[in-house]
Amino acid sequence: MQNCPTKALSRAEDGSIHRDNTVCTLCMQCVKVCYAKAMHVYGEDVTVDELYGRIRNQPLAWRSDGGVTVSGGEPLMQADFVAALLARFRTYSLHTAIETTLYAPWEQVAKVVEHCSLVYADMKFFSADKHMRYTGVDNRQIKENLLRLKRQFPEVELIVRTPVIPGINDSPEELQAIADFLATVPGLDDYELLPFHAFGAPKYEQLGLTYEVANLKAQDKEELARINNGLRERMGLTVKTNEK
Ligand code: SF4
């Protein structure tokens, strides 16, 4: 509390210390002096050269079934960096992938996808209203990018995934609307339903945010695989028999 230059930290009646995010400037002074190591910095600034050097020393990346996947957050938020990094690996014919929402202007998408072997793209809702309500952004750009991706990059593998949130986007109507739209996406290679998990809960807690889906229960995996295959069939994709 003494080290905070903006007085963002204060002690509550029960003795616990609270941070006022409206005045915190993320200067990280408190992280340096916290004896209990209660605060952490996630992430760091690196150059493309530094990160390339670190990954280059990972033997798994260089196995015949290995490769490099850039995930997030959102890789397209740092499109220049990700494009430069993946381009380095492509010069060695290494498999390269991104996990993305595709929520970005096409120029940013194209810049990165040009250096990808595989794109995993999220499709959380077909309904624009629901997408806006639950993610805070419109999904028109996502749909446009999906329709455009394989037209411009036919050699890139495209797998669309829906992270299933029980009671939010798992109704038959919503999933069928997603499937009907994806049936129109040129060159779609596969579609996957991702079971719900609450791995984000600790991060929300550390940021002082409410994790509103903490009490939702993950779906039965076999049931999800059955639904997934039904949707694949609706899209004209190959049905998988050994999916768990
Ligand atoms: S990061 Fe810590 S020290 Fe810096 S303003 Fe925020 S609470 Fe204060």
Residues whose N, C-alpha, C, O or C-beta is under 5 A from the ligand:
A	BS01	SF4	N3 C4 P5 T6 A8 L9 R19 V23 C24 T25 L26 C27 M28 Q29 C30
